[in-house]
């Protein structure tokens, strides 16, 4: 900078000498004294070459001529003015974004470096260097020393520049769900999502996979923050689209029935409405909230699975006259067997749509339980209560889809509902009460009946294991048995009945 190269004291001395010279001769004398000083001054300022040439010409000038003296004075005045201008100002480059001056840098190269550094930093999240459509200009100028406060801050400049990166959007049903860095990342994402939903393994051979919704890949310019990594995008797809709706309660609705109508669980309906419990009383016309998560993508898969299922043991009773009436002892403990079941399936996002058993192979045979009983017949069933049949808040005994509803079925009448389940899966008492039946009951297989009082009872059929006995008091939600396929059954499920004063009714009206 000129202000750093000029010896200000030296210039002040020259000016004072010219002020003291009151005749032309004295002025000429002073000019001669400083002609070599001017040459030295030229070496101390930025424009060295200009002053060097001027000094060379000065050597040949006749300093006694009044004209020369006047020109010399004028030239010195210009030089002194220039020196003052350069000493009181600073060179800078203005950074102008879309016509607005944002700040300054020391040089044009420094200004460009700042802009490039910001675009690089903004693009880091997307794994690339960001670009901008903004018009950026660099204007050289000089500022008063007191007006120049230093280079513009990165934060100020970053806020003025609008960056973008080239990305690829995953479009589902015409709507962009997530943006990734490139087309290859979208392909990787879709493959990971398919594997997440189908879970291929040694015992699960997936033969075909198809995404049901129309999917496309759209090239687009987006803000760097919108670009997701493959793992972050997978989390978004797995979470799904959360939507809240309002439901108006209809006649004969129950929380369970509302859940079934909207493909939800009862617990999900309760969670969306603070203050609700499974015993809450609802009224027709009342409005409640339903919060549902809908998947962005539906993966339909076909294949075969091999699963291990329990083969329940049988109980064999033998009369032992040495035992007292109604007494019994276990002579041989029973042990469940195991079978490998191979079935073909059709699933959508892991939920079974179709299932057909292909092969069953017993891996371990069950061991019968042998029970010695004393004379007489032990009670396994007692009568149920009679009453108004009024009860509320029966809970869902097991979470699963209904495979057969209450009513006419194949020319006969189905007295309950069949709920899908896996052998060995626990099920629970729909309400508190007293066990009035526990054991084998013909077509029901291993079965439990609970009397809840007031003429209401519930039955649980086709069990693989029973954990309660006749006369035992159970509480609502207590694990009373495991799902099975005993009795007249074509596969693992729970047969559930609601009985009012000895007659079956539709369970959906009471759950």
Helices and strands as residue ranges (DSSP letters): H 2-5, H 8-20, H 24-42, H 48-58, H 66-88, E 89-97, E 100-105, H 108-123, G 124-126, E 131-132, E 136-144, G 145-147, H 154-160, E 163-172, E 175-180, H 183-198, E 204-211, E 215-222, G 224-226, H 230-239, E 241-248, H 255-261, H 266-271, E 287-294, E 299-311, E 315-319, E 328-332, E 337-348, E 351-364, E 369-373, E 402-404, E 407-409, E 412-414, E 417-420, E 426-428, E 433-440, G 442-444, E 446-453, E 456-466, E 473-474, E 479-483, E 493-500, E 503-505, G 507-509
